[in-house]
Amino acid sequence: MALHPEIEAFLELIELGTLNGTRKPMEQQTPERARQEFDNASALLDQPPKAMASVENLSIRSRDGAGLPLRLYRPLATTASSPVLLYLHGGGYCVGSLDSHDILCRALASYSGFAVLAVGYRLAPEHRFPTAFNDVVDVYQWLQQHGSQAALDPTRIAVGGDSAGGTLATALCLQAREQHDWHPPVTQVLIYPVTAAEMNSASHQRYAEGHLLEASTLRWFYDNYLNQPGERHDWRFAPSQAQDLRQLPPALVIVAECDPLADEAQDYARQLQQAGNKVECRVYAGMTHDFIRMGNMVEEAEQVQRLIGEWLQKRVS
């Protein structure tokens, strides 16, 4: 199917900016500049932020003593112990922040009734593999031990994320399965996740250029994050490489049709299902990577946000 016309027009503007020199591709920028532009653009793509009962900035210590910023969204004014979605932003391990995904986290909290805890894990190239994964594990462990003190139910934690955040979410589920003193996540929400070791699928070839997430940008992300090529086959980077995918939480997998990651996301959904897990995989025609944060352009963004809210509610009913 052809690109959604609004996204196609948006991509034409991006291409025009590149041609006339007013925009540089991310991989031609410094990480600091790329992060700033990513955050600035994020607020323009989505709908106005939804009001919350409270939004609280928190911080915890990682295993190596670094401070990890968190942001806790509460959609309802209540003192009861709430189910919580641990949300991990996308950005190829190099860009993205609590601010870039603020509007999305508010929407997910509003549509699900869950509290949402967003994680500001450390970014590459300053912090390479497996720092982001370790940070996420540390936050999950903190939720297990201290969540009840923040009126969050440690027995009702969902994990989710988009792009690299989806990778971190499903890798966290694999880690949690091995921790017998943890409550496992009740579900995983994987929004166009990175799951494969190599960029060699048909969709990687078909959408390598001109569809928002480009092959050159993906290579830049991976080169910045990984210490050496062999780490591509580590399940913490490529969950499809895990030897055992059994006994994992139910998974909702969201796929954009016109995305280099489309094939590997669908392949991973099939792997999970073949391993005996409950999986629902939705492919959105005409959409590109990052469409869930394009509420100002496509109605599918809000549709998916509502779908995730309904999925989460079913997991704790």
GIRA-V75481 format. One record per pair of residues at least 6 apart in sequence whose C-alpha atoms are under 6 Angstrom apart, sorted by the first residue. I is the first residue (numbers start at 1). GAP is how many residues later the second one is. Records with the same first field share a line. If there is no record, write none. Layout:
BEGIN
I->GAP / GAP
END
This chain:
BEGIN
1->285
2->284
3->283
4->282
6->291
17->6
18->6
26->8
27->190 / 193
35->60
39->61
42->58
45->249 / 251
46->247 / 248 / 249 / 250
47->248 / 249
49->54
50->56
52->22 / 23
53->21 / 22 / 23 / 24
54->20
55->17 / 18
56->15 / 16
57->13 / 14
58->11 / 12 / 13
59->9 / 10 / 11
60->7 / 8
61->6 / 7
69->51
70->48 / 49 / 50
71->46 / 47
72->44 / 45
73->42 / 43
74->41
75->34 / 35
81->70 / 71 / 72
82->70 / 71
83->31 / 70 / 73 / 74
84->30 / 31 / 32 / 73
85->31 / 72 / 73 / 74
86->30 / 31 / 73
87->30 / 31 / 73 / 74
88->31 / 73 / 77
89->72 / 73 / 76
90->72 / 73 / 74 / 75
92->72 / 129
93->30 / 31
94->29 / 30
97->23
98->22
108->197
109->6 / 7
111->195 / 198
112->197
121->11 / 14
122->10
124->100 / 101
125->99 / 100
128->97 / 98
129->96 / 97
144->10
147->7
155->28
157->28 / 29
158->27 / 28 / 29 / 30
159->10 / 29
160->6 / 9 / 28 / 29 / 30
161->29
162->29
163->29 / 30 / 31
164->30
166->24 / 25 / 27
167->26 / 27
171->65
176->8
186->63
187->62 / 63 / 64
188->63
189->62 / 63
190->63
191->62 / 63
192->62 / 63
193->72
195->43 / 44 / 45
196->42 / 44 / 68
197->35 / 36 / 41
203->57 / 60
204->56
207->53
208->6 / 7
235->6 / 7
245->30
246->29
250->28 / 29
251->28
252->27 / 28 / 29
253->28
254->28
255->7 / 28
256->27 / 28 / 31 / 32 / 33
257->27 / 28 / 29 / 30
258->29 / 30
259->29 / 30
273->6
292->9
294->7
295->6
END
